[in-house]
Amino acid sequence: MGSGFKTFTAASVLTASDVNNYLMEQTVMSFASTGARDVAVTAPEDGMVAYIRSNDSSEGLYTYNGTSWRKGPGWNAPWGNQLLVTNSTSNSTFTTTPTVISGMTGSVSVVNNRVYQCTFSCRFYNSIANNSSLFRIRQGGTIIWDTWHYNFSTSGDISAMATVYFKSTSTGAITFDVQGYSASGTLTVFHSNGPTTFAVNDMGPYGAPV
């Protein structure tokens, strides 16, 4: 891996090892694509940095963490959207059994000690006025938010929206989803009126890397 910092003097002999360890492995390399990077750097070292100038979704700064190339400026910055699902083509109906809303689920590779923002929105209607309709957000089957919503008349649908935060205590793939059900009557989620949307965003670190 990179050797850190070395002060060279007029009498110093610049060896191939110096060039590799102090210069090449500690500079910001530039490549046309991630593929070109991987062909050129077959044995990357922990801490290497490369910029991909592909002018597409792959463009950006990458840091090698000893296992893989991680896109972005590092641990202290938000890593952005990790899951975005929408449904705008059909309606979902629910009774008294909690059920995952159609399309509102997906897997996220969470990292220990990072904070994730979960955002959900939909248009809904209950067949009984003033009746309770419940929406809940879960991660790995565990409820991290739920609340009752009410439509005070049967003349039209209304909005349900939520933004909650989840701090990961482990690293690995976790399934996030949104459920709905009704205390009585029939809850209908109108995807075509929304659309219904669920997103999970990485907001950055809760503390130091673990």
VENNORMO-V159620 format. One record per residue. N is the residue number from 1. RES is the residue in one small letter. OMEGA is omega in degrees with one decimal (NA if undefined). D_FIRST is the distance of its C-alpha to the first C-alpha in whole Angstrom. Layout:
BEGIN
((N,RES,OMEGA,D_FIRST) (N,RES,OMEGA,D_FIRST))
END
This chain:
BEGIN
((1,m,178.2,0) (2,g,-173.2,4) (3,s,177.9,6) (4,g,-174.4,9) (5,f,178.1,12) (6,k,176.4,14) (7,t,179.0,18) (8,f,178.0,19) (9,t,-179.4,23) (10,a,-178.2,26) (11,a,-176.9,25) (12,s,173.3,22) (13,v,-178.9,21) (14,l,-177.3,18) (15,t,175.6,16) (16,a,178.1,14) (17,s,177.0,11) (18,d,-179.1,12) (19,v,-178.5,12) (20,n,-169.7,9) (21,n,-178.4,7) (22,y,-175.9,9) (23,l,-170.7,11) (24,m,-176.1,10) (25,e,-177.8,7) (26,q,176.5,9) (27,t,175.9,12) (28,v,179.3,14) (29,m,-180.0,15) (30,s,-178.5,19) (31,f,-179.3,20) (32,a,-178.4,24) (33,s,175.6,23) (34,t,177.3,20) (35,g,178.3,22) (36,a,176.4,21) (37,r,-175.5,17) (38,d,175.8,17) (39,v,-177.0,19) (40,a,-176.8,16) (41,v,-175.5,13) (42,t,179.8,13) (43,a,-177.8,10) (44,p,179.9,8) (45,e,177.5,5) (46,d,178.9,6) (47,g,178.2,7) (48,m,179.6,8) (49,v,178.8,12) (50,a,174.9,15) (51,y,178.3,18) (52,i,-175.0,21) (53,r,-169.9,24) (54,s,-179.8,26) (55,n,174.0,29) (56,d,-175.2,30) (57,s,178.9,28) (58,s,-175.4,25) (59,e,177.0,25) (60,g,-177.8,22) (61,l,179.6,19) (62,y,174.9,16) (63,t,178.7,13) (64,y,-174.1,11) (65,n,-179.0,11) (66,g,179.9,9) (67,t,-177.1,13) (68,s,175.4,14) (69,w,179.3,15) (70,r,-179.9,17) (71,k,176.0,19) (72,g,-174.5,20) (73,p,175.1,19) (74,g,-171.9,18) (75,w,-171.2,20) (76,n,-177.0,22) (77,a,172.5,24) (78,p,179.2,26) (79,w,171.3,25) (80,g,-173.7,29) (81,n,178.5,31) (82,q,179.0,30) (83,l,175.2,34) (84,l,179.6,37) (85,v,178.4,40) (86,t,173.9,43) (87,n,-178.5,47) (88,s,-171.1,50) (89,t,-176.0,52) (90,s,177.6,53) (91,n,175.2,55) (92,s,178.5,54) (93,t,-175.4,57) (94,f,172.7,56) (95,t,-173.2,59) (96,t,179.4,58) (97,t,177.7,55) (98,p,-175.9,52) (99,t,177.9,50) (100,v,178.3,47) (101,i,-175.0,48) (102,s,177.3,48) (103,g,-173.3,44) (104,m,179.7,43) (105,t,177.8,40) (106,g,-178.2,36) (107,s,178.0,33) (108,v,175.2,30) (109,s,-177.7,27) (110,v,-179.9,27) (111,v,-177.7,24) (112,n,176.3,25) (113,n,173.1,26) (114,r,-175.8,27) (115,v,-178.7,30) (116,y,178.0,32) (117,q,178.2,35) (118,c,-177.2,38) (119,t,-178.3,40) (120,f,174.7,43) (121,s,178.4,47) (122,c,168.3,50) (123,r,-176.0,53) (124,f,-178.3,56) (125,y,173.6,59) (126,n,-175.5,61) (127,s,178.5,64) (128,i,-179.4,66) (129,a,179.6,66) (130,n,-178.9,65) (131,n,-177.0,63) (132,s,171.6,59) (133,s,-175.2,56) (134,l,171.8,53) (135,f,179.3,50) (136,r,175.6,47) (137,i,-179.2,43) (138,r,169.8,41) (139,q,-177.9,37) (140,g,-179.4,37) (141,g,179.8,41) (142,t,-179.1,41) (143,i,175.5,43) (144,i,174.8,41) (145,w,165.9,44) (146,d,179.2,48) (147,t,178.6,51) (148,w,174.7,54) (149,h,-176.0,56) (150,y,165.9,59) (151,n,-171.2,61) (152,f,174.4,65) (153,s,178.4,66) (154,t,-175.1,66) (155,s,-179.8,67) (156,g,-178.5,63) (157,d,179.8,60) (158,i,-175.7,57) (159,s,167.7,54) (160,a,-178.8,51) (161,m,178.4,48) (162,a,170.9,45) (163,t,-179.2,42) (164,v,-177.2,40) (165,y,-177.3,37) (166,f,176.1,35) (167,k,-179.3,32) (168,s,175.6,30) (169,t,178.2,29) (170,s,178.4,27) (171,t,178.9,25) (172,g,-178.4,26) (173,a,177.7,29) (174,i,176.9,32) (175,t,173.1,35) (176,f,175.7,37) (177,d,177.0,41) (178,v,178.1,44) (179,q,172.8,47) (180,g,170.1,51) (181,y,-174.4,54) (182,s,175.1,58) (183,a,173.7,60) (184,s,-175.6,63) (185,g,-178.3,64) (186,t,174.3,61) (187,l,175.6,58) (188,t,174.0,57) (189,v,-175.1,54) (190,f,-177.9,55) (191,h,-176.9,52) (192,s,179.3,53) (193,n,-171.5,54) (194,g,0.3,51) (195,p,173.4,49) (196,t,-173.2,47) (197,t,175.1,44) (198,f,-178.0,41) (199,a,172.7,37) (200,v,-177.5,34) (201,n,173.7,32) (202,d,-175.3,29) (203,m,-179.7,30) (204,g,-173.7,27) (205,p,169.8,26) (206,y,177.6,28) (207,g,179.2,26) (208,a,176.3,23) (209,p,178.5,20) (210,v,NA,21))
END
